Structure formats: structure tokens, C-alpha cells
Amino acid sequence: MRQLNFFLLACALFSGTHFQNAWAERIQIDVADVTLGIYLLLPEGRDKAPLVILMPGDSGEEALARNLGNWLGEELAQRGWAVAIPVSPDGRSFRGDNNALIPLLIDQLQKREEITAGATLLAGISNGGMSALEIAAAAERDYSGIMAVPALVPRGLDMSALDGMPIYLCIGDQDEMGWASRLLETRTALEEAGAEVDADVVFMARHMFGMDWENLDPWLEALRQGASG
């Protein structure tokens, strides 16, 4: 419960009070035998936009997904992405068995006329970032890249499917969980798998941090242009 409270507080600090004015829609989508809640944010002024699945940290529960939309989801939508933030159906994040729901969710979302078909960007914070790595490694479909802020490579993960995958990964240098000490290990493992890795520590940052948009924007824009054809 202490970790959950930390994530709720941290997300609230970043999100402010913008969500009530955002262009977000809370929808439900049936995936296999599960009904998933989704926060969907679409960019203004675009008929179609490439999709990013943005996964919350910790348990992935409702409040975490909502607050993530209020913060990082809005930023990504402003940059031309269709952003879908799934809510965990059972309070266990999208790691493990729940990972299998994401490719099916993408299939359903890409039937919408506002969303471009093709490779999807996987993104997430903390547990959500690790979920993104696990889902891409399962190689059930094509992905345009992985944005994990922060994340570690789950030990024992078969990463052969990440060969050539663009990966943006950052960890705060004052991360309370000690993740910064494993950044080199994580980057090395990804590079040995053949991934195209942009990884660094964020100066004076803890487990949750604001994005370094000066460096992230060019990386995102290259993926978005590629996904848009």
C-alpha cells in the first residue's frame, strides 16, 4: 500500500488539475474474456494518428491510469499521438499473463477511424515500462518502439525479438528503489540483443520524473513520422 500511495501522490503532482479540461474519453473494450477500461486521448486537428499504448506503474489501477493520462498522456497527444491508457482488470499491472491482452487491445483500437493502422509504440512508467519490454519481447506483432521511463529489463527475459527495436529508457539518478545502479546492466543487455538504445539517467530525479522533452521529442517524432508513413 505504501508503494501504491507513492505512485498516486507522484502522478498527482505531475498531473495538476488539467484532466477535467483534457480531450480524454473513458471507454470500455472487450478483449478476449475481459472488459478493459481505457483512457483514450486523441490529438486535436488530425483525422488519424499513430497509436501509443501507455501503461501505468505499480498495480495499473484506475486512479493511476487516470492520473497518467492527466500528465504524460496529454503531452503525447499534443505531439500527435493517439494515446490509450489501459486500466488493469485485476489490480496486477500488465505484466505476466495480462501482457497477452495488449496485442488484442491494439487490434480493437486500430479499427477506430481516428487511429492509424500499423506498428504501435509501447510506453510505460515503472511496472508499465517493464510491461512494454515484456510485450515487445513476446513478438506477437510489430511495434515501432519502446519508451520506458523508468524501467529495468526483467531478468531472464528472452530479448531476441528486440533486435533493431528503438528503445528510449531513462532512470532517475536518485531513484528510491536503486534502479539507477542497474542502468548500465539494462542498457548492455538491450544492446547485446540488438536493440537501438537511447538510455540515460535523469539528473536530480527520483523514481517519478518529468520528461526531458528536448531529447525525447526528436526520438518520438522520428517514430511518429515512420508510423504515419
N, C-alpha and C positions, 0 to 999 in steps of 0.2 A: 504493500500500500504506500510506503514511503516513496518508492521509485515512481509509482503512478502519480502521486501528488506533485512530485518534482516536475514531471513532464507536463502536467496540466498547468502548473504555475509558469513554467518556462514558455510554453506555447502562448499562454495568455499575455505574457509580457511582450512577445513579438507581435501578437495579433492586434492589440489595441481594441477599438470598437468598430472597425470597418466592416465587419461581416454583414451587419444589417443593411448596408448600402451596396454590397457586392452583387455581381451578376451570377450568383450561385443558385443552383437548383438541387434540392434534396429529392432524389429519385430512388426507386427500387427496381432491381433487375433480378430475374430468376436465372440462376446459374446452376446447372445440374439439379440437385435436390435442395438447393439453398437459395433463399432470397437475400440478396445483398443490398444494404443501404449504400448509396453513392452520393457524394457531394460533387456535382458537375459544374465546372466553371468554363465558360466559353469566351473567347476574345471578342471584343466589340469590333464591328466593321469588317468582319471576314465571313464569307459564305462557308468556307471549310477550313479546318485547322488540323494539324497532326496531333496525335494523342500522346499524352503522358499519363501513366498510372503513377500516382504519388501516394506512397504508403506511410502511414503514421508510425511513430515509435511505440515502444512498450507493448501494451495489450491491443492496440489498434481500435480501442473502443470509441463510442460515439463522440464524446467530448474532445478526444484527441484528434479525430478526423475533422471535426468541425473547426477546431482552432487552427489546424494545419491549413485548411482552406482559407482561413482568415488572414494567414500570413504568407506562406510560400506559394499556396495555390493561386492567390491573387497576383503575385509577382509573375508567375509563369504565364498566366492568362494574359496579362498585359504585354507579354513578349510574344504573343501569337500562338500559344498552345491551347488545345482543348485539354483541360485538367480533370481527371477523375480520381477522387479520393475514396477508396473503399473503406467501409466500416467492418471490423471483424464480426463475423456472425456468432462467435462463441467466446470472445474475450481472450483469444490466444494468438493474436497477431496473424500475419500471413506467412509465417514460417512453417516448416513441416508440411503436414497434409493440406493446410489451407493454401499453400502455394499453387496447387493444381487448379484453384478457382480462377486465378488471374488470366491465363490464356483464354479460358472460356468467357470471362468477362470482356476481354478485348474483342472477341468475335461479336459479342452482342452490341458493344458500344460502337463498333465500326459499321454497324448497319444504320446508324443515325446519319442523316444527310449533312449535319454540321461537321462531321468528323471524317478526316481523310483516311482511306484505306492504306494499308502498308505497314512498314515497320514502326513499332511503338517504342517510345522512350520509357524506361523503367526508372523510377526515382523513389527515394525514401530517406527518412531520418532514423538513425539508430537501428532498432529492430527492423524498421521498414527498409533501410539501406541494405541490411543483410538479406532481407527477403528478396530485394531486387537482384542481388548477386545469385542467390539460390535459384530464382525463377529463370534467369538468363542461362545459368549453367545447365538447367534441365533441357534446354534446346527444343522446346515444344513448338516454337515458332520463331520468326525473325524479329530482332529488336534493333533499334537504331543506336542505342547506347544505354549506359547506366550512370545515374547521378546518385551517389551515396554520400550523404552529408549529415552525420558521420556514419561509418560502418567499418567492420572488420570482415575479412574473409573467414567464413565458418571453417574451422579446422576439419579436415577430412573431405572437403568438397571437391568433387571432380570438376575441374575448371577447363577441360579440353574444349568445350563448346564456346569459351570466351576468346578464342583465337581471333584476333582482328577487331575485337569489340572496343569501341571508345568508352572509357570509364573515367568519370570525374569523381574524385574521392578526397574529402577533407576531414580532418580531425582537429579539435581544439587542443592547443598546446598545454592547457590546464584542465584537460578532461578529468572529471572526478573519478571515472572508472578505470583510469590508467590506459585508455586506448591509444593515446599518443605514442606510448612506448612501443606499440606494435605496428606503427605505420610503416616502418621500413620492411618488416616481415610481410605485411599485407601487400605493399606495392611490389616487392620482389616476387611474391607468389603469383600475382596477376601478370606481371611482365613475363615470367617464365612460362605462363600459359599462352602467351602471345597477344595479350590484350594491349591496347594503346592507352596507356595510363597517364592521367594528369592528376597527381596526388601531392598533397602538401599539408602541413599543419597551419592552423589559423592562429595568429599571434594574439595572446592575451584573451583566449576564448576557452570556455568550458564545454560541457557536453553539447549544449544547445548554443547556436551562434547564428548571427546574421550572415547572409551570403556575401562573398566577395564578388560583386557583380562585374567589376572591371575585368576580372579573369574569367568568370563564368559565362558572361554574355557572348563572347566570340565562340566559345565551345558550343553553347546552346544554339546559336544562330546557324552554325555550320550544320548541325543535326537537323534543325527545322527546315532549312533550305533543301537539304537532301530528301527529307521526308515529304516535302511539298512538291518535289520533282523539279 
